[in-house]
Amino acid sequence: MDAGHAHADDAWVRGGQDEGEPGAPERLPALGTGAERGPLLEIATAMSLLNAGADLLILYHPVAAQTVKRKILEMTTVGA
């Protein structure tokens, strides 16, 4: 591992910046809590991938999976 680069595994475990650091999520209330940000980011990513032509999505958060499934049905239902 290169110590000079951030790795996705490290960011996932740490959850981003530590509390008290400038720009930590707790100092940006407009972004919502961590419990809100997780599903929203997963939904936004999934919808972007669908628009780009993805055939397969892997979603981990139940709320994100349910929301994306509902949106796919809305987009593919005739007469909706």
C-alpha positions, 0 to 999 in steps of 0.5 A, a space after each residue: 500500500 502506498 501511504 501517500 494515497 487514500 484508499 477506498 477501504 480506508 475511507 470506508 472504514 474511517 467514514 471520511 474525515 475525523 471529527 474535529 478536522 476542518 470540513 468534517 461532515 458534522 460541520 456541514 449540516 446541509 449534507 445531513 447526518 451519516 445515516 442520511 448521506 449513505 443511502 442518498 449517495 448510493 441512490 445518486 450513484 446508482 441512478 447515474 450508472 443507470 443513465 450511463 447504461 449500466 446493466 447491473 447494480 449492487 446496492 448495500 443499503 436497503 433504503 437505497 435498493 428499495 428507492 432505486 427499484 421503485 425508480 426503475 419501475 417508474 421509468 419502465 412502466 408504460 403510462 406512468 
